[in-house]
Amino acid sequence: MSWIMTFLSMWSIEVGMLVWLFIALVAAIIEVSVPHFGSAFVSLGAVAAAVAAYFGFSVTAQVFTFVIVLTVSLVALRARLLNRVAGQGVPTRTEPLVGRHGQVTHDIDPTLGTGRINVGGEDWAARCTEAIPTGTKVRVIGADGIVLEVTRA
């Protein structure tokens, strides 16, 4: 009778371990197929739970291990991985213009928020904290969307 109990105990450990490894495999396949940095953490938690099953811990301890490893890995690693993979993002058209010089083509009026400048042969909307008349040389100091922020050169 004791050999049956030993067999059932070993069988439950193996089944638990295989179930967790199957979950890890499915999560890994989903992560590779649809990369969104979510399934990889499920896979990591499932592998940790499979290790707990291998050492004979209860199902409650396995689930607890899964949840803890999943949560800790999400909190600790997700932001770092996204920053590393995401990069700088899409550059704006106005970034290369900052620091360049241009000429006012329509008076810049800070109260109305109107004004236009020519920078590198392109016409841009511009604003400044002071009024600047047409023909004045300006320097681009920043951008707010597609409106360039300028100052007298």
Beta strands, then each sheet from edge to edge (+ up, - down):
strand 1: 101-109
strand 2: 114-119
strand 3: 122-127
strand 4: 137-144
strand 5: 147-152
sheet 1: 1+ 2- 3+ 5+ 4- 1+
end
